[in-house]
Amino acid sequence: MANILSLDLDPATAEERAADWAIGRLRERGFVAYRVGGAVRDRLLGRMPHDVDVATAAVPAAIQSIFPHTYAVGEAFAVIVVHTPEGMDVEVATFRRESGYADGRHPEEVAFSDPPTDARRRDFTINALFYDPLARNVIDHVGGLSDLRRGLIRAIGDPAARFAEDHLRIPRAIRFAAALGFAIETQTGLAIRTVAETAARVSAERLFSELTRMLTGPRSGYALQLLRDLGVLSAVLPEVAAMAGVEQPPQFHPEGDVWQHTKLLVDGLRMADPTLAWSALLHDVGKPPTHEYREGRDRFPKHARQGAVMARAILRRFKASRRLIDEVDAVIDNHMSFMHVREMRPATRRRLLARPTFATELELHRLDCQASHAKLDLYWFLLDQLSELANQPELPPPLVGGRDLLALGLSPGPRIGELLRWVQDRQLAGELTDREQALTALRRQLRQPLR
């Protein structure tokens, strides 16, 4: 028996208005139709939805006959996109039941059904609510209203069966809990722990999307803790799970081991962009493999470089974009360089401030300090340096290039880059002002070691 709640959810967004227009047209032809899913959930929580779907008794052919502008996005799953006169697209799906999830993601059999059956095939109770905009009723077949009031993420029916049908529901449960600040219902949580390793079978792209949404969401630290507590972290990010129990020097890290530090750092993220979010999660991923106890303390030699290499491999595994991979690599590789900014030559420091990823590096440094010793003196120093740099001219074009060094008889190799940086440092310091001075200094420098 459905639970009916009379509630006026007037359309407040363009997407809701477009959905209600489609519902009205379907009703005119005699078909039951409702708003469904996350859009109903969000309105009940006081959030404005932007993706508003419609569920209806009309079969795909009937939907396409009613609306002049449509296209199918999942005919096998009875989903038709309707283009409205206002230029909005609305997904209209036929009530259905599904069975035979052989690959742990896609149903092998789809059959048309009714609203109660359609509600029961969905993932979580709070996502299976219908809203009738004409009668102004919320229709609940699975206890979603109660779970919304109690702040619970509960799988519909048998939790183990729901996660066996679609492994993507495992990270989705955690993401919804973190995004809404909800708890995961006890039996749902136990089922996740039982099948946690199957989360690794989700396609790399979908898993990356779910993890990114967790890390860039409002409670990223809570999401990370749930991933670990429910056994999912070791399945999908074993490199991060390996941080637990790796001790750190208490004078620098009074908060505890590498896991605790990373958890606190991620907890400090506030709706971060993906580059900062993934850099924060993986900034110390190189510590477990480089850990050694020497001279009375825990040490992590060259962990930043190791972490950058590992982060690149992890993000490639998730099929992240090349740009994101390159940016995270750079941020992690550079995150220990701030330790020595006061001692740097002004030209070296100016190059640091001019790095393309510097803004992200600086924010990671702030979060890193706040999650450990809480000393922000270098952060404020660099902010002052940025203010001073804003009043200075931009970096001048280099006086010489690699071809000039080759013309001076230098063979291709790492020393070319070292000499170009050596010249730029002196150019920015005002010691070299024109090309001839630079070439003369280079000829002299080639006869002696770099200083």
C-alpha positions in Angstrom: 0.0 0.0 0.0 1.5 3.3 -1.0 2.0 6.1 1.5 0.5 9.3 0.1 1.7 12.7 1.3 -0.2 15.8 0.1 2.4 18.4 -0.5 2.6 21.4 -2.8 6.0 21.3 -4.6 5.3 24.0 -7.2 7.9 23.9 -10.0 10.7 26.2 -9.0 13.3 25.4 -11.7 13.1 25.4 -15.5 13.7 21.7 -15.4 10.8 21.1 -13.2 8.5 23.2 -15.4 9.7 21.3 -18.4 9.0 17.9 -16.7 5.5 19.1 -15.7 4.8 20.2 -19.2 5.7 16.6 -20.4 3.6 15.1 -17.6 0.6 17.2 -18.6 0.8 16.1 -22.3 1.0 12.4 -21.2 -2.0 12.9 -18.9 -4.0 14.4 -21.7 -3.5 11.1 -23.6 -4.6 9.1 -20.6 -1.2 7.9 -19.3 -0.2 8.0 -15.7 3.0 10.1 -15.3 5.0 11.5 -12.4 8.2 13.3 -11.5 10.5 10.6 -10.0 13.8 10.0 -8.2 16.4 12.4 -7.0 14.4 15.5 -8.1 11.6 14.6 -5.7 14.1 13.7 -2.9 15.9 17.0 -3.3 12.7 19.1 -3.2 11.6 17.4 0.0 15.0 18.3 1.5 14.7 21.9 0.4 17.2 21.6 -2.4 16.6 22.9 -5.9 16.9 20.0 -8.4 18.3 20.4 -11.9 17.9 16.9 -13.4 14.2 16.1 -13.3 13.1 12.8 -14.8 9.6 11.6 -15.6 8.2 8.0 -15.2 5.1 7.0 -17.1 2.9 4.1 -18.1 3.3 5.1 -21.8 5.5 2.8 -23.7 8.4 4.3 -25.8 6.4 4.2 -29.1 3.5 6.0 -27.5 5.9 8.6 -26.0 7.4 9.3 -29.4 4.0 9.6 -31.0 2.9 12.2 -28.4 5.9 14.5 -28.7 7.2 15.7 -32.0 10.8 16.1 -31.0 12.3 13.0 -29.3 15.2 10.6 -29.4 15.9 7.4 -27.6 18.9 7.2 -25.2 18.1 3.7 -24.0 15.4 2.0 -25.9 16.4 -1.3 -24.2 15.6 0.4 -20.9 12.6 2.3 -22.3 14.1 5.8 -21.9 13.1 8.6 -24.4 14.4 12.2 -24.3 11.7 14.7 -25.0 12.6 18.1 -26.3 10.2 20.7 -25.0 9.1 24.0 -26.8 11.2 26.0 -24.3 14.4 24.2 -25.4 14.7 21.9 -22.4 15.3 18.1 -22.6 13.4 15.8 -20.3 14.1 12.1 -19.9 10.8 10.1 -19.9 11.0 6.5 -18.9 8.4 3.8 -19.0 7.5 2.1 -15.7 9.5 -1.2 -15.8 10.9 -4.1 -14.0 14.4 -5.5 -14.6 16.1 -8.9 -14.1 19.2 -10.9 -14.9 22.1 -8.6 -14.1 24.8 -11.0 -15.4 27.5 -8.4 -15.7 26.7 -6.7 -12.3 25.6 -3.5 -14.1 23.1 -3.9 -16.9 19.8 -5.9 -16.8 19.4 -8.7 -19.4 15.6 -8.5 -19.3 13.4 -5.4 -19.1 9.6 -5.5 -19.0 7.0 -2.8 -18.7 5.3 -2.6 -15.3 3.4 -0.3 -12.9 4.6 2.4 -10.4 5.0 0.0 -7.4 7.1 -2.4 -9.4 9.1 0.4 -10.9 9.8 1.8 -7.5 11.0 -1.5 -6.1 13.6 -2.0 -9.0 15.4 1.3 -8.0 18.5 1.5 -5.7 17.6 3.3 -2.5 14.3 4.2 -0.9 14.9 8.0 -0.9 15.4 7.8 -4.7 12.2 5.9 -5.4 9.6 8.6 -4.6 7.1 9.8 -7.2 5.5 13.2 -7.3 2.1 13.9 -9.0 2.2 17.6 -9.9 -1.5 17.7 -10.7 -2.8 16.1 -7.5 0.1 17.6 -5.5 0.9 14.3 -3.9 4.2 12.5 -3.0 3.7 8.7 -3.6 5.9 6.4 -1.6 5.9 2.6 -2.2 9.1 1.7 -0.4 9.4 3.8 2.8 11.5 6.6 1.3 9.6 9.3 3.2 10.4 7.7 6.6 14.1 7.3 5.6 14.3 10.9 4.5 13.0 12.0 7.9 15.5 9.7 9.7 18.4 10.6 7.5 19.1 7.1 6.2 20.4 5.5 3.0 18.6 2.2 2.8 18.7 -0.2 -0.2 15.2 -1.3 -1.4 14.3 -4.8 -0.5 17.2 -7.2 0.0 20.4 -5.1 0.1 22.7 -7.9 -1.1 20.5 -8.5 -4.1 20.5 -4.7 -5.0 24.3 -4.6 -4.9 24.7 -7.8 -6.8 22.4 -6.4 -9.5 24.5 -3.3 -9.9 27.9 -2.9 -8.3 27.8 0.9 -9.0 25.3 1.1 -6.2 28.1 0.5 -3.7 30.0 3.8 -4.2 26.6 5.6 -4.9 25.4 4.6 -1.4 28.5 6.2 0.1 28.3 9.3 -2.2 24.6 9.9 -1.3 25.4 9.5 2.4 28.2 12.0 2.3 26.3 14.5 0.0 23.2 14.5 2.2 24.9 14.0 5.6 23.0 10.8 6.1 23.9 7.5 7.8 23.9 4.2 5.9 21.2 1.9 7.3 22.7 -1.1 9.3 21.7 -3.9 6.9 22.6 -1.9 3.9 26.0 -1.2 5.4 26.6 -4.9 6.3 25.7 -5.9 2.7 28.3 -3.4 1.3 31.0 -4.8 3.6 30.1 -8.3 2.4 30.5 -7.4 -1.3 32.9 -4.4 -1.1 35.4 -6.0 -3.4 32.9 -6.1 -6.3 33.1 -2.3 -6.4 36.4 -2.7 -8.3 34.5 -4.4 -11.1 32.7 -1.1 -12.0 34.0 0.5 -15.1 37.0 2.8 -14.5 35.2 5.8 -15.9 32.1 5.4 -13.7 34.1 4.7 -10.6 36.3 7.7 -11.2 33.2 9.8 -11.6 31.7 8.6 -8.3 34.9 9.1 -6.4 35.4 12.6 -7.9 31.9 13.6 -6.9 32.6 12.4 -3.3 35.9 14.3 -3.1 34.5 17.5 -4.5 31.3 17.2 -2.5 30.3 18.9 0.8 31.6 16.1 3.2 34.5 14.6 1.4 36.2 13.5 4.7 33.0 11.6 5.7 33.0 9.9 2.3 36.6 8.8 2.7 35.9 7.4 6.1 32.9 5.5 4.9 34.9 4.1 2.0 37.4 2.7 4.5 34.9 1.6 7.2 32.9 -0.4 4.6 35.9 -2.1 3.0 35.5 -0.3 -0.3 38.7 1.7 -0.1 41.0 -1.3 -0.1 39.2 -2.6 -3.2 39.2 0.5 -5.4 42.2 2.5 -3.9 44.5 0.1 -2.2 47.3 2.7 -2.4 45.3 5.0 -0.1 44.2 2.1 2.2 47.9 1.3 2.7 48.4 4.6 4.5 46.8 3.2 7.7 49.4 2.3 10.3 52.3 4.2 8.6 53.7 6.2 11.5 55.0 9.8 11.2 57.3 11.9 13.3 55.1 13.4 16.1 56.9 16.7 16.1 55.7 17.3 12.5 52.5 15.2 12.6 50.9 15.1 16.1 47.7 14.0 14.5 48.9 10.5 13.9 49.7 8.2 11.0 49.6 8.9 7.3 45.9 7.8 7.0 44.8 10.1 9.8 46.7 13.0 8.3 45.1 12.4 4.9 41.7 12.0 6.4 42.0 15.3 8.2 43.3 17.0 5.1 40.5 15.8 2.9 38.0 16.7 5.6 39.2 20.3 5.2 38.3 20.4 1.5 35.3 22.6 0.8 33.7 21.8 -2.5 37.2 21.7 -4.1 37.9 21.4 -7.8 39.0 17.9 -9.0 42.7 18.8 -9.3 42.9 20.0 -5.7 40.6 17.1 -4.5 42.7 14.4 -6.1 46.0 16.1 -5.1 44.8 16.2 -1.5 43.8 12.6 -1.4 47.1 11.4 -3.1 49.6 13.9 -1.8 51.2 11.4 0.6 50.5 8.2 -1.3 54.2 7.9 -1.8 54.9 7.6 1.9 54.0 3.9 2.6 56.5 2.6 -0.1 59.3 5.0 0.9 58.9 4.7 4.7 62.0 3.9 6.7 63.0 4.2 10.3 66.4 5.8 10.5 68.4 7.8 13.1 65.5 7.5 15.6 62.7 8.7 13.5 60.3 7.8 10.7 61.5 9.1 7.3 60.1 9.2 3.8 62.9 10.0 1.3 61.7 11.4 -2.0 58.1 10.6 -1.2 56.8 13.5 -3.2 58.4 12.3 -6.4 57.2 8.7 -5.7 53.7 10.0 -4.9 53.6 11.9 -8.2 54.5 8.8 -10.1 51.9 6.7 -8.2 49.2 9.3 -8.6 49.8 9.4 -12.3 49.4 5.6 -12.5 46.3 5.6 -10.3 44.6 8.3 -12.4 45.5 6.6 -15.6 43.9 3.4 -14.2 40.7 5.5 -13.7 41.1 6.9 -17.3 41.2 10.5 -16.0 41.9 13.2 -18.5 45.5 13.9 -19.5 45.2 17.5 -18.1 44.0 16.3 -14.7 46.8 13.7 -14.5 49.5 16.3 -15.5 48.2 18.8 -13.0 47.9 16.4 -10.1 51.4 15.0 -10.9 52.8 18.5 -10.7 51.0 19.5 -7.5 52.1 16.4 -5.7 55.7 16.5 -7.0 56.0 20.2 -5.8 54.2 19.9 -2.5 57.4 19.6 -0.4 59.2 22.5 -2.2 57.5 25.1 0.0 59.7 24.1 3.0 62.6 26.2 1.6 60.9 29.2 0.1 62.5 31.7 2.5 66.0 30.5 1.5 65.3 30.6 -2.2 66.9 33.1 -4.5 64.3 35.7 -5.5 64.4 34.5 -9.1 63.8 30.9 -8.0 60.9 32.0 -5.8 59.5 34.0 -8.6 59.5 31.0 -10.9 57.7 29.0 -8.1 55.0 31.7 -7.9 54.6 31.6 -11.7 54.0 27.9 -11.9 50.7 27.1 -13.6 49.6 25.0 -10.7 50.8 27.3 -8.0 47.4 28.4 -6.7 46.4 24.7 -6.2 49.8 24.0 -4.6 49.4 26.9 -2.2 46.0 25.7 -1.1 47.2 22.2 -0.6 50.1 23.5 1.5 47.6 25.4 3.7 45.4 22.2 4.1 48.5 20.1 4.7 49.7 22.4 7.5 46.2 22.6 9.1 46.0 18.8 9.1 49.3 18.5 10.9 51.4 21.0 12.9 49.0 24.0 12.1 51.9 26.4 11.4 50.9 28.7 8.5 53.9 31.1 8.5 55.1 29.9 5.0 51.6 30.2 3.7 51.3 33.8 4.8 54.8 34.5 3.5 53.9 33.3 0.1 50.7 35.3 0.0 52.8 38.4 0.8 55.2 37.4 -2.0 52.2 37.1 -4.4 51.1 40.6 -3.5 54.5 42.0 -4.2 54.7 40.1 -7.5 51.4 41.7 -8.6 53.1 45.1 -8.6 56.1 43.9 -10.6 56.3 43.4 -14.4 55.7 40.0 -15.8 58.6 37.6 -16.4 60.7 39.0 -19.3 61.4 36.8 -22.3 64.5 34.7 -21.9 67.8 36.2 -23.2 69.0 32.9 -24.7 67.5 29.6 -25.7 68.5 26.0 -26.2 69.8 26.6 -29.8 72.2 29.2 -28.4 73.7 26.6 -26.1 74.0 24.0 -28.9 75.8 26.7 -31.0 78.3 27.1 -28.2 79.1 23.5 -28.5 77.1 22.0 -25.7 75.7 18.5 -26.4 71.9 17.8 -25.8 71.2 16.8 -22.3 70.1 17.9 -18.8 72.8 20.5 -18.6 71.0 22.6 -21.2 68.1 23.1 -18.8 70.4 23.8 -15.9 72.2 26.5 -17.8 69.0 28.1 -19.1 67.7 28.3 -15.5 71.1 29.7 -14.4 70.9 32.5 -17.0 67.2 33.3 -16.1 68.0 33.6 -12.4 70.7 36.2 -13.2 68.4 37.9 -15.7 65.6 38.2 -13.1 68.2 39.5 -10.5 69.3 42.2 -12.9 72.8 40.8 -13.3 72.3 40.1 -17.0 70.3 42.6 -19.2 70.9 41.7 -22.8 71.7 38.8 -25.1 75.4 39.5 -25.5 76.0 39.7 -21.8 74.2 36.4 -21.4 76.3 34.7 -24.1 79.5 36.0 -22.6 78.5 34.8 -19.2 77.6 31.4 -20.7 81.0 31.0 -22.4 82.6 31.7 -19.1 80.3 29.4 -17.2 81.0 26.5 -19.6 84.6 26.6 -18.5 83.7 26.0 -14.9 81.0 24.1 -12.8 77.6 25.6 -12.2 77.3 27.7 -9.1 
